[in-house]
Amino acid sequence: MAKWRLRELFWRSPDDPTAETAVEPTDGDEPVAPSNEPLPLLRDVQGVLGSLVISPGGAVYARDLPPNFDEHKTARLAQRLAQLYETLAGEGGHFEAGTLQYQGHQFHVSCADGGLIGVLTEQRVNLPALAMALKVVARRIATAQMTLSAPRIEEPA
Amino acid sequence: MLSSPVNPRAPVADEADPNSTDSGRPSGFGGQVWCSSLADLVQLECLSGTRTAVRVASRGNEGYLFFDRGRICHAVCGDLSQEDAALEMLAWDTGNFEQANLDWPNRSPMTANWQELLMNSAQRRDEAARPPSKASDATPPESLKRVVNLKNSSAPPKPMRPTRTRSDAPAAGPSARPVVPVFPVVPVLASPTARQAPKASVLLGPNGEVLGAKGEGERLVALGAYVRRLCDLLARELGGEAASGFECLLGDRRLLLEIDDQGRCLAIETQRDVEIEVARRWLSESPLLSKPQAEAPVDRSDNTLRGRGLGRG
C-alpha cells in the first residue's frame, strides 16, 4: 500500500477548520496537521499508555502518547522505530509485529498498511484485548484508505 | 525385530474356552507376538496397565523389564539398572522376549516415564547413526517420528483403539506368555522439544562478543547484536535505560532476544509456528545462558564460530 495513503488518512490540510495545531512533517511534504482518531481506541485496553502511527521511513502520522512525549521526542522515537523496522525487514522476512520489553514497560509494534503502529503499554497488559483493538484500528485505517482511494463522482453542474 | 518365542503352531492355551481355569492355566489367550521393535512391546505393556516382568534377549545379552500400572518400574540389564538398563535394551534392534517369573526388585521405581524413555532411546539411536557434525540438527529423527505423533505430520492421526481387555497378566509359568493382540502403535503425545527446537541461537556478550552458539547461530550474530543495540536506543527514547527483551515475527521465522543482568544477549530464531510460550521457554531454559561466561571473546575475524561452546550441540 502506498505510503501517501496512510499519510493522507492521518494528516489534514492546515486550511481544514477542524485541524489541530500544524506540525512540521518529517518527510518534506506541505505542512499538515495530525488526526489521531483511531488511536485513542487503544487506550480502552487495560495497560495501554499511548500509541503512535509512523511511516516506514520514520514520519509521524499520528500520535496519542503521554504528555512527556513532546514533538521532538516523538520524532526521535519514530526514527528509531523506523531504523529497527528497516533492519528487520531487510533480513529476508516480512516484519509483521514485535514487542520490546524494558523497565516495567512494553512497546508493541504492528505493521499496518503503509506504516507501523507502535503501542506503549505497562508490563501487565491485556494482550488478547490489545491484539483485537489493534485489529480494529488497522481495519479502520484500511476502511479509511479505501474511502480515500475510491474515485470521486463529480456532481453534474 | 523382536519376537516372543511362542511357537505359533503350538496349541493355544484354552482355545475352546478362554475363561476356563480348570487346567490350572490362567485365563487369557496365547499365541505369537511380533514387534518391529522393543518400543512397541513397551507401549503395549504400558498401555495395558498390567503388572508383569519381561525377559528380553538379544545376541547373547539379556535384560528384564518390569511393568506395573502403565509404567516401566524397573529395568535390569547386566550391570546396568533402571533407566540405563532400559535404554540399553531399547537400543537393541533384534531379539526375543518372553514373560519372566521373577521376584520384583526391591528398590524404588524409575522416575522417567515410558514415553520419555522411548524418545530418549530413539534420539540416541538416531544420533549414533548420524555423522557427528549433524548431531545438533534440530530435525526430528526418523525413529522419533515413528514413536511420537508429530504435530505437523502429514499423516492424519490414528484414532485411539480401545485398550486391551486382557485382565491382569497371570502369574504365568515361564513359557506361557499370554498373547497380546497386535494393534497399531498408539501415538504418544507430541513432545515440543524435537520439532520446535530453535533453528539458531547465539549468546552475545555486552560488546557483541560471541559467547556461544547453536544450530545456525552464526548468521544471528550481526543481526542479534544490532537489533539489541537498536532496542536499547528505542528503550531510552521511551524513557527506560535499556531493553530487557525483544521478540518479533519475521515471515516464517520468530526472533527472540533476551538480555540478562550481566548484559549478555541471547538471540534465538525459531520457526514461526512454534508456540510463543514454547519459544520463550527455550529462552529461559537455554543451556547457553547457564554457561559460565567465556574467558575471552571469540575471534570473529576468520568468520568462523570457533571457541568455547561454539557449534557444540
Contacts between the chains, C-beta under 8 A, distances in Angstrom:
chain1	res1	chain2	res2	distance
A	68	B	239	7.3
A	73	B	237	7.0
A	76	B	237	5.5
A	77	B	234	7.3
A	77	B	237	4.3
A	77	B	238	6.7
A	80	B	230	6.7
A	80	B	233	5.4
A	80	B	234	4.6
A	80	B	237	5.3
A	81	B	234	6.6
A	83	B	230	5.8
A	84	B	227	7.0
A	84	B	230	4.7
A	84	B	231	7.2
A	84	B	234	6.2
A	87	B	223	7.5
A	87	B	226	6.0
A	87	B	227	6.2
A	87	B	230	6.3
A	88	B	227	6.9
A	88	B	248	6.2
A	88	B	250	6.0
A	88	B	255	7.6
A	91	B	223	5.9
A	91	B	250	6.3
A	92	B	250	7.7
A	92	B	251	7.1
A	93	B	250	3.3
A	93	B	251	3.0
A	93	B	252	6.8
A	93	B	253	5.4
A	94	B	250	7.0
A	94	B	251	4.8
A	95	B	248	6.5
A	95	B	249	7.4
A	95	B	250	5.8
A	96	B	248	7.6
A	96	B	249	4.3
A	96	B	250	7.5
A	96	B	251	7.9
A	97	B	248	6.4
A	97	B	249	5.3
A	98	B	246	6.5
A	98	B	247	6.5
A	98	B	248	3.2
A	98	B	249	7.3
A	99	B	245	8.0
A	99	B	246	6.9
A	99	B	247	5.5
A	99	B	248	7.3
A	100	B	231	5.5
A	100	B	234	5.9
A	100	B	235	6.5
A	100	B	238	7.9
A	100	B	243	5.8
A	100	B	245	7.6
A	100	B	246	5.1
A	101	B	243	6.6
A	101	B	244	4.9
A	101	B	245	4.0
A	101	B	246	6.9
A	102	B	231	7.8
A	102	B	235	3.7
A	102	B	238	6.6
A	102	B	240	3.7
A	102	B	241	7.4
A	102	B	242	6.6
A	102	B	243	5.0
A	102	B	244	5.7
A	103	B	235	7.5
A	103	B	240	4.3
A	103	B	241	6.1
A	103	B	242	7.9
A	103	B	244	7.3
A	105	B	238	6.8
A	105	B	239	7.8
A	105	B	240	6.6
A	107	B	234	6.9
A	107	B	235	7.8
A	107	B	238	5.7
A	109	B	248	7.7
A	120	B	238	6.5
